[in-house]
C-alpha cells in the first residue's frame, strides 16, 4: 500500500515537473493507493481553484482508499512535530495508522517528508531532485 499526501495527489491532477515520473511509478507499482479524507478534500479544492474538470478529480478520488480521521488519528496528529502544519500532521498520522501495511509515503513537501522519515516511514518522491 502507498500513502499519497496532497503534494503527490495534486501532481496527478496538475501537470507539474514530477507528474510523469509519479504516474510511471504508480503505474508500475500495482500497490493500492490511500490518502486521508483530508487529502480527498484538498484534491477537490485544488481542482476547483484551477478550474479543472470535476470529472478528473472525481476519477482520481475514486482510485484512492480513504483513511477516515478519527479520535486516534487526532491524538497522533496532535503529538507530532509541532512545526508541521495541521493538515500535514493529519496526513502523517493517517499514514502512521497503516504503517504495517505501508510500502511508502509519497510526498513532495520537504517538511512533511522529513517528519515522515523521522517517524520511520519510507518517503518516495519520484522525479524529485535528491
Number of C-alpha atoms within 10 A of each C-alpha: 18 26 32 25 30 25 18 24 25 21 19 19 18 13 10 10 11 17 20 15 15 21 15 12 15 15 10 9 12 10 14 14 18 24 26 25 18 19 26 23 13 18 25 19 13 16 20 13 9 9 9 14 11 12 10 13 21 14 10 17 19 10 11 20 17 18 20 12 15 9 9 12 20 14 12 16 23 15 10 18 15 10 11 16 12 13 16 23 24 25 26 28 25 28 26 21 14 15 19 9 11 19 17 19 27 24 23 22 14 9 14 22 22 14 19 23 12 11 15 11 20 16 20 20 21 20 16 13 6 5
